[in-house]
Amino acid sequence: TVTSENFEAEVLRSALPVVVDLWAPWCGPCRNIAPILEELAIRYEGQVKVAKVNVDEEPSIASAFQVQSIPTLAVLYQGALFGSVVGFGGRASIEEMFTEVAQLPAKVAADSHDEVTHEEPLDDAEPID
């Protein structure tokens, strides 16, 4: 379980992409999704980290993610939010999400190598005062 005290270390500074499960014990769909997330956390160990946040106990984290409905699954990597899913769309959609999340490090690395740098100013660029 992730709290406001360990969120930065466990999520924002994680070397792995993190799926943050924002849930509450009274939420039926949250209880349905939990065993699937546990199974996928084992299957993707070393590739994807799962962090559970109880929104009732950690309202500041829920507020930071602007959670209005649960379950909400948020994907973070290198401190950046890559997307989120609200609700339980079934096992297949969660498995697909984990497959994509596991590929984030390679995709981010490839994207950073493909960045184009401009050595000449753009024709319509405005000078900065």
N, C-alpha and C positions, 0 to 999 in steps of 0.2 A: 504494500500500500504506500502510495506517495502522499506526502503532506506538504504544506507550504514551507516547512522547515527543510525538507530534502528535495523539493521540486527542482531547484537549479542543478544540483549535483546529479540527480537520478534521470532527469529529462533533458534539460537544456545543455548540459555538458556531456551527455552520453556519446560515446564513440559510435554507437549503433543508432539507426533510425528507431523512433519510439512511437508505439501506438498507445495513446493515452485513453483509457476507458473511463469516461466520466459517468458515474452510476450512483444509485442509491439502493439500500436494501429493500425498500418498499416497492420498487419498480419491477413489475413482472417481466417485461422484455429484457431488462438488465440481468435478471436471474437466468433467463433463457440463453443469453449471449455468453455468460460467464464460462461455462464448460468449453465452449468453442474457442474462446480466447485462451483458456488454459492449455488446450490441446495444441493450438497454433503456436503458443509461446514455446512449447517443448519442441515442436517440429522445426521452428525457425530459430532455435537457440543459436546464438552467435551471429545471427543476421538481423533479427528484429527483437526489440525489447518491448514488453508489455508493462505498462504502468497503470495501476488502478487508483482512481481518485474518487472517494466518496464525497459527492457534492454537498451533502448535508453537513459533513464534518469540515469541509474545506470550501466554504462559500467564496473565498477570495480567488481561488483557482477557477472555480466555475464562472465567476464574474469575468476573469481575465479572458476566458474562452467564449464569453457571451452566450453561455449555455441557457437555452430556453426550454429544451426538451431533452429527455434522456431515454435511452442511452445515447451518448455522443462519443464517437471515436475520432480523436484528433491525431494527425500524423505530424511529428516533428523530427527534424534532422538538423544537426549543427545549430540548434537554437532557433531554427526557422520553422514556421507552420507551413506544411505542404498541402494541407487539406483536412477536411473533416466530413464525417458522415453522421447523420442524425437518424436514429431509429434502428430497428433490427430488420434488415432486408434479406435475411436468410443466410445459411451457412455458405453457399456458393459465392455470394457477394463478398463476404468477409474473407474467404480463402483467396479470392482474386485480389482483394486489397492487400493482403499480406504478401502475395507474389510480387505485386508492384512495389510495395514498401521495401522488400528485400533487395530490389534492384536500384534503390535510390542512391546509395553511395557510388556505384559505377556511373549512373546517369549524371549525378552532380559533378563527378570528376571529369567526365567526357564533355559536359557543357562548359566547364571552366577552361578546358583546353581549346574549345572552339570559339572562344570570345575573340572578337575582332577589335583591334586597337586602331585608333585613328591618329596618324602622325601629323596630318595636316588639318587645320581648322575647317569646319564646315563652312560652305559659302554663305549661308544665311545665319551664321552664328552671331549673336549679339555680344559685344564686349562686356566683360564683368567690371563694374566700377569698384 
